[in-house]
Amino acid sequence: MKKTKLTEVDARRLKIRMRIRKRIHGTAERPRLSIYKSNTATYAQLIDDDKGHTLVASSTKKLVDQKSTPVAKAEVLGKEIAQKALEKGIQTIVFDRSGYIYHGRVKAIAEGARAANLTF
């Protein structure tokens, strides 16, 4: 197996994420909403950390309107993930912004999920 060396930025992000994971923990009743941002898309998933399972997942790649801004897509993503969670009987979550600043796409996902009656 080939070992790859982390870049300085990747090592910093990993350190931040591990520090957050020590404090934030999702359960089956209250899963963790984890966010990941790439240059092209935004991903969100609800995770049960006790079992290590992803309960619900979605991304902006699956959205129909690809002409809108990334922040607008993120808000729709938040509403979609909340709708899927409510269908599975999940009403409260723990928000894990994965070390990203609560701004832009991350804030839009949170506001979209809250608008769709998801509590955190």
C-alpha positions as CSV (number, residue, x, y, z in Angstrom):
1,M,0.0,0.0,0.0
2,K,1.4,3.3,-1.0
3,K,1.8,5.9,1.7
4,T,0.8,9.5,0.8
5,K,2.0,12.4,2.7
6,L,-0.6,15.0,3.8
7,T,-0.1,18.5,2.7
8,E,0.1,21.2,5.4
9,V,-3.5,22.3,4.7
10,D,-4.8,18.7,4.8
11,A,-3.0,18.0,8.0
12,R,-4.4,21.1,9.6
13,R,-8.0,20.2,8.6
14,L,-7.6,16.7,9.8
15,K,-6.4,18.0,13.2
16,I,-9.4,20.3,13.5
17,R,-11.8,17.6,12.5
18,M,-10.4,15.1,15.1
19,R,-10.6,17.7,17.8
20,I,-14.3,18.3,17.0
21,R,-15.0,14.5,16.9
22,K,-13.9,14.2,20.5
23,R,-16.7,16.5,21.6
24,I,-19.5,15.9,19.0
25,H,-21.1,12.4,18.9
26,G,-24.2,11.3,17.1
27,T,-26.6,8.6,18.2
28,A,-29.5,6.8,16.5
29,E,-32.0,9.2,18.1
30,R,-29.9,12.3,17.6
31,P,-27.4,11.7,14.6
32,R,-24.6,14.0,13.6
33,L,-25.1,16.2,10.5
34,S,-21.7,16.2,8.9
35,I,-20.8,18.7,6.2
36,Y,-18.1,18.4,3.5
37,K,-17.4,21.1,0.9
38,S,-15.5,20.6,-2.3
39,N,-14.8,23.1,-5.1
40,T,-17.7,21.7,-7.2
41,A,-20.2,20.4,-4.7
42,T,-21.4,20.3,-1.1
43,Y,-22.2,17.1,0.7
44,A,-24.3,16.4,3.9
45,Q,-24.9,13.2,5.7
46,L,-26.5,12.1,9.0
47,I,-24.3,9.7,10.9
48,D,-25.0,7.3,13.8
49,D,-21.6,7.3,15.5
50,D,-22.5,4.4,17.8
51,K,-22.9,2.0,14.9
52,G,-20.7,3.9,12.4
53,H,-23.6,4.0,9.8
54,T,-24.7,6.8,7.5
55,L,-28.5,7.1,8.0
56,V,-29.2,9.8,5.3
57,A,-27.0,11.4,2.7
58,S,-27.3,13.9,-0.1
59,S,-25.3,16.3,-2.2
60,T,-25.7,19.3,-4.4
61,K,-24.7,17.2,-7.4
62,K,-28.2,15.6,-7.3
63,L,-30.1,18.9,-7.4
64,V,-32.1,19.7,-10.5
65,D,-31.3,23.4,-10.8
66,Q,-27.6,23.5,-11.5
67,K,-27.6,27.1,-12.7
68,S,-28.1,28.7,-9.2
69,T,-25.4,29.8,-6.8
70,P,-23.6,27.4,-4.5
71,V,-25.2,29.1,-1.4
72,A,-28.7,28.7,-2.9
73,K,-27.9,25.0,-3.7
74,A,-26.7,24.5,-0.1
75,E,-29.9,25.8,1.3
76,V,-31.9,23.4,-0.9
77,L,-29.6,20.7,0.3
78,G,-30.4,21.5,3.9
79,K,-34.1,21.3,3.2
80,E,-33.7,18.0,1.4
81,I,-31.6,16.4,4.1
82,A,-34.1,17.6,6.7
83,Q,-37.0,16.1,4.7
84,K,-35.2,12.7,4.4
85,A,-34.5,12.8,8.1
86,L,-38.1,13.5,9.0
87,E,-39.2,10.6,6.8
88,K,-37.0,8.3,8.9
89,G,-38.4,9.7,12.1
90,I,-35.4,11.9,13.0
91,Q,-36.3,15.3,14.5
92,T,-33.3,16.4,16.4
93,I,-29.6,16.3,15.3
94,V,-26.1,17.4,16.3
95,F,-24.6,19.9,13.8
96,D,-21.0,19.1,12.8
97,R,-19.6,21.8,10.6
98,S,-16.3,19.9,10.2
99,G,-14.2,22.9,11.1
100,Y,-15.6,25.1,8.4
101,I,-16.5,28.6,9.4
102,Y,-20.3,29.1,10.0
103,H,-20.7,31.2,6.9
104,G,-21.8,30.8,3.3
105,R,-22.7,27.3,2.3
106,V,-22.4,25.9,5.8
107,K,-24.8,28.5,7.2
108,A,-27.2,27.9,4.3
109,I,-27.4,24.2,5.0
110,A,-28.1,24.9,8.7
111,E,-30.8,27.5,7.9
112,G,-32.4,25.2,5.3
113,A,-32.6,22.3,7.7
114,R,-34.0,24.5,10.4
115,A,-36.6,25.9,7.9
116,A,-37.7,22.3,7.3
117,N,-38.4,21.8,11.0
118,L,-35.1,19.9,11.9
119,T,-34.0,20.8,15.5
120,F,-30.4,21.3,16.6
